[in-house]
Amino acid sequence: MAAHKATRQSYKPITSAKVEVWLEKNEGGEVVTRIDHIEIPESKRFAGEGTKEIKNIMAWSKSNGSIGIVIEAERDAIPFWKKLGFDITDQGSRVSTGTFDLRP
């Protein structure tokens, strides 16, 4: 699900999270979502806010024709992404790649 060629779409967080999310086209011309950054305020962590935000990004992605989501996860965040159903690869490095397929 490698992607390139960003087509900036506005995504507005529904929580107090700071996010950088955009749509891109992969090599096959399909739309994918890239979550480049998500930051939950420390006082709101472990309260479900991150999960709520990601689920909203998933819905937003589908409504914009995205076939999947691509992330880069820092090692300590891997359990969070796995809990949400992301497939994480390259787990031996400091930053791992993750994908989530939105196709039925």
C-alpha positions in Angstrom: 0.0 0.0 0.0 2.9 2.4 -0.7 1.7 5.8 -1.3 2.8 9.1 -2.9 1.4 12.3 -4.4 -0.5 13.9 -1.5 -3.8 15.5 -2.2 -4.4 17.6 0.9 -7.9 17.2 2.3 -9.0 18.9 5.4 -9.4 16.6 8.4 -10.5 18.2 11.6 -10.0 16.3 14.8 -13.1 15.6 16.9 -11.2 15.4 20.1 -8.4 17.5 21.6 -5.8 15.5 19.6 -3.3 17.3 17.4 -3.2 15.4 14.1 -1.6 15.6 10.6 -3.7 13.5 8.2 -4.0 13.6 4.5 -5.0 11.6 1.4 -2.5 10.3 -1.1 -2.6 8.2 -4.2 -0.6 5.0 -4.2 1.4 3.7 -7.2 -1.8 2.1 -8.6 -3.7 5.5 -8.4 -5.8 4.4 -5.4 -6.5 6.8 -2.6 -4.9 6.0 0.8 -4.9 8.0 4.0 -1.6 8.9 5.7 -1.6 9.6 9.5 1.7 11.4 9.9 1.2 12.6 13.4 -1.3 12.1 16.2 -0.7 13.6 19.7 -3.1 13.2 22.6 -2.7 15.7 25.4 -1.0 13.9 28.4 -4.0 14.6 30.6 -6.3 12.8 28.1 -4.2 9.7 27.5 -5.5 6.3 28.3 -9.1 7.6 28.4 -10.1 6.4 24.9 -9.6 9.8 23.1 -6.9 8.4 20.8 -9.1 5.4 19.9 -12.1 7.7 19.3 -10.0 9.9 17.0 -8.6 7.0 15.0 -12.1 5.5 14.5 -13.3 8.9 13.2 -10.3 9.1 10.9 -11.2 5.6 9.6 -14.8 6.8 8.8 -13.5 10.1 7.3 -11.1 8.0 5.1 -13.8 5.7 3.8 -16.1 8.7 3.0 -13.3 10.1 1.0 -12.7 7.0 -1.1 -9.6 5.8 0.7 -8.8 2.0 0.5 -6.5 2.0 3.5 -4.5 3.9 6.1 -0.7 4.1 6.4 1.1 5.1 9.6 4.6 5.1 11.0 4.5 4.0 14.7 7.1 4.6 17.3 8.0 1.4 19.2 6.0 2.3 22.4 2.9 3.0 20.4 2.8 -0.3 18.6 0.3 -1.9 21.1 -2.1 1.0 20.6 -2.1 0.5 16.8 -2.3 -3.3 17.0 -5.3 -2.9 19.3 -7.0 -0.9 16.6 -6.4 -3.7 14.0 -3.3 -2.2 12.2 -0.8 -4.6 10.7 2.6 -3.5 11.9 5.8 -4.4 10.0 9.5 -3.7 10.6 9.1 -4.0 14.4 12.8 -4.3 14.9 13.4 -0.6 14.2 12.7 2.5 16.3 9.8 3.4 13.9 7.6 0.8 12.3 5.3 0.9 9.4 1.6 0.1 9.9 -1.3 -0.4 7.6 -5.1 -0.8 7.9 -7.1 -2.0 5.0 -10.5 -0.2 4.6 -11.7 -2.4 1.8 -14.7 -4.7 2.6 
